[in-house]
Amino acid sequence: MVKTVAVVADTHVPDRVGVLHPDLIASLIMVRPNLILHCGDICTPGVLDALRQVAPVEAVRGNRDWLFVGVLPNVRHLEINGINVTLLHGHGSFLDYWIDKWRYIRHGYSFKRYTRMARKVAKNTKVFVFGHTHHPECVWEDNVLMFNPGSASVGPNRNGFPSFGILKFYENDIVEGKIQSLGSLRWDGKDWSNVG
């Protein structure tokens, strides 16, 4: 039996956008997931409540999730169809976060920085699911899937679009990942607008 898992990250309601992307919930319903993973920077409990209307939710705390301190963990280890999965936001410790911030300003985005941080938290994982960067990634490294759905609110740069991810877990130790764009809507500071 195949288990379908939708992956959402960096919804940022209301710190960067006022409300969830208008296509997110409808898109998730179309996927018909058995489970939804939220990789952090949720920002308000209402986001998780909305996602729970679609499927059960497992979530971790991101660097902007002050309301979830003591409620959500920083890292969650799951087993889905016999496959070990580690869910985290991806910002690391307080020191990791500020070192990475400095490196990002100085050198820009580097996928390898985040995979190194992820691998620090778990050794026997087949799938690392993380957010934080707003850069969607579906990359196999040494038989391990590094999966970032991108941000469901703000793309990786001014030209990027919000996205979410879909993971399919098969019983024979096979995992497939896909990034799903949320289309041509961007937050314009007060509402979701079509940018064509």
C-alpha positions as CSV (number, residue, x, y, z in Angstrom):
1,M,0.0,0.0,0.0
2,V,1.3,3.5,-0.9
3,K,1.2,6.2,1.7
4,T,1.0,9.7,0.3
5,V,2.4,12.5,2.4
6,A,2.0,16.2,1.7
7,V,4.8,18.5,2.9
8,V,4.3,22.1,3.8
9,A,6.9,24.6,5.1
10,D,7.3,28.3,5.9
11,T,3.6,29.3,5.8
12,H,4.5,32.5,7.8
13,V,1.0,33.5,8.7
14,P,0.7,36.4,9.8
15,D,4.4,37.5,10.0
16,R,5.0,37.6,6.2
17,V,1.6,37.0,4.7
18,G,-1.9,37.7,6.1
19,V,-3.6,34.4,5.2
20,L,-2.7,31.0,3.7
21,H,-2.2,30.9,0.0
22,P,-5.7,30.6,-1.5
23,D,-4.8,27.5,-3.5
24,L,-3.0,25.6,-0.8
25,I,-5.9,23.8,0.9
26,A,-7.6,22.9,-2.4
27,S,-4.3,21.6,-3.8
28,L,-3.8,19.5,-0.7
29,I,-7.3,18.0,-0.9
30,M,-6.6,17.0,-4.5
31,V,-3.5,15.1,-3.4
32,R,-5.6,13.1,-0.8
33,P,-2.7,12.7,1.6
34,N,-2.6,10.2,4.4
35,L,-0.5,12.6,6.4
36,I,0.7,16.2,6.2
37,L,4.1,17.3,7.5
38,H,4.8,20.9,8.4
39,C,8.5,21.8,8.5
40,G,8.1,24.9,10.7
41,D,7.7,28.7,10.6
42,I,4.0,28.0,11.0
43,C,3.7,31.2,13.2
44,T,0.0,30.7,14.3
45,P,-2.0,27.7,15.4
46,G,-4.7,28.4,12.9
47,V,-2.5,27.2,10.1
48,L,-2.3,23.7,11.7
49,D,-6.0,23.7,12.3
50,A,-6.7,24.4,8.6
51,L,-4.3,21.6,7.6
52,R,-6.0,19.2,10.0
53,Q,-9.2,19.6,8.0
54,V,-7.4,17.8,5.2
55,A,-5.4,15.1,7.0
56,P,-3.6,14.4,10.3
57,V,-0.6,16.7,10.8
58,E,2.9,16.2,12.3
59,A,4.9,19.4,12.7
60,V,8.1,20.8,14.1
61,R,9.0,24.3,15.3
62,G,10.8,26.8,13.1
63,N,12.9,29.8,14.1
64,R,9.8,32.0,14.0
65,D,7.5,29.7,16.0
66,W,7.6,31.4,19.4
67,L,4.0,30.4,20.0
68,F,5.0,26.7,19.8
69,V,7.8,26.7,22.3
70,G,7.1,23.7,24.6
71,V,4.4,22.5,22.3
72,L,6.3,21.3,19.2
73,P,9.7,19.7,19.0
74,N,12.6,21.0,16.9
75,V,13.1,17.5,15.4
76,R,10.6,14.7,14.9
77,H,11.5,11.1,13.9
78,L,8.9,9.1,12.0
79,E,8.5,5.8,10.4
80,I,6.3,5.8,7.3
81,N,5.7,2.5,5.5
82,G,8.8,1.1,7.2
83,I,11.0,4.1,6.1
84,N,12.8,6.3,8.6
85,V,12.0,10.0,8.2
86,T,13.5,12.9,10.0
87,L,11.4,16.1,10.1
88,L,13.1,19.4,11.1
89,H,13.0,23.1,10.2
90,G,16.6,23.3,9.1
91,H,17.9,26.3,11.0
92,G,19.9,24.3,13.5
93,S,20.9,25.6,16.9
94,F,20.9,29.3,17.9
95,L,24.6,29.5,16.9
96,D,24.1,27.5,13.7
97,Y,21.3,30.0,12.7
98,W,23.5,33.1,13.1
99,I,26.5,31.5,11.4
100,D,24.3,30.5,8.5
101,K,22.8,34.0,8.4
102,W,26.2,35.5,8.0
103,R,27.2,32.9,5.3
104,Y,24.0,33.5,3.4
105,I,24.5,37.3,3.4
106,R,28.1,36.8,2.3
107,H,27.9,33.9,-0.1
108,G,24.2,33.4,-0.9
109,Y,22.2,30.1,-0.8
110,S,24.1,26.8,-0.5
111,F,22.1,23.6,-0.4
112,K,25.1,21.7,1.1
113,R,25.0,23.9,4.2
114,Y,21.6,22.7,5.0
115,T,22.1,19.1,4.2
116,R,25.1,19.1,6.6
117,M,22.9,20.6,9.4
118,A,20.2,18.0,8.7
119,R,22.6,15.1,8.9
120,K,23.8,16.2,12.3
121,V,20.5,15.4,13.9
122,A,20.0,11.8,12.7
123,K,22.2,9.0,11.3
124,N,19.8,6.2,10.2
125,T,17.4,8.2,8.1
126,K,16.3,7.6,4.6
127,V,14.4,10.8,4.1
128,F,15.2,14.3,5.6
129,V,12.3,16.7,5.3
130,F,13.1,20.3,6.1
131,G,12.2,23.9,5.3
132,H,13.7,27.2,6.3
133,T,15.4,28.1,3.1
134,H,12.3,28.6,0.9
135,H,14.3,26.8,-1.8
136,P,12.5,23.7,-3.0
137,E,14.8,20.7,-3.3
138,C,14.3,17.0,-4.0
139,V,17.8,15.6,-4.1
140,W,19.2,12.1,-3.5
141,E,22.6,12.0,-1.8
142,D,24.2,8.7,-0.8
143,N,20.8,6.9,-1.0
144,V,19.2,9.5,1.3
145,L,16.5,11.9,0.1
146,M,17.0,15.5,1.1
147,F,13.5,17.1,0.6
148,N,12.5,20.7,1.0
149,P,9.1,21.7,-0.3
150,G,9.9,25.4,-0.5
151,S,7.8,27.9,1.1
152,A,4.0,27.8,0.9
153,S,3.9,31.6,1.3
154,V,7.0,33.4,-0.1
155,G,9.2,31.9,-2.9
156,P,13.0,31.8,-2.6
157,N,13.4,35.1,-4.3
158,R,11.2,37.9,-5.7
159,N,10.7,35.8,-8.9
160,G,9.9,32.5,-7.2
161,F,6.4,31.2,-6.4
162,P,5.1,29.4,-3.3
163,S,5.1,25.6,-3.4
164,F,4.5,22.5,-1.3
165,G,5.8,18.9,-1.7
166,I,4.4,15.4,-2.2
167,L,6.2,12.3,-1.0
168,K,5.0,8.8,-1.9
169,F,6.2,5.9,0.4
170,Y,6.0,2.4,-1.0
171,E,6.2,-0.8,1.0
172,N,9.4,-1.9,-0.8
173,D,11.6,0.8,0.6
174,I,11.0,3.2,-2.3
175,V,10.3,6.9,-1.9
176,E,9.3,9.4,-4.6
177,G,9.3,13.1,-4.1
178,K,7.7,15.9,-6.1
179,I,7.6,19.7,-5.7
180,Q,4.2,21.3,-6.6
181,S,4.0,25.0,-7.5
182,L,1.1,26.9,-6.1
183,G,0.8,28.9,-9.4
184,S,1.1,32.5,-10.3
185,L,-0.2,34.2,-7.1
186,R,2.2,36.2,-4.9
187,W,1.7,38.2,-1.7
188,D,1.7,41.9,-2.6
189,G,1.8,43.2,1.0
190,K,-1.9,43.2,1.5
191,D,-3.4,40.4,-0.6
192,W,-2.6,37.5,-2.9
193,S,-2.3,38.9,-6.5
194,N,-2.0,37.2,-9.9
195,V,1.4,38.2,-11.3
196,G,0.8,36.3,-14.6
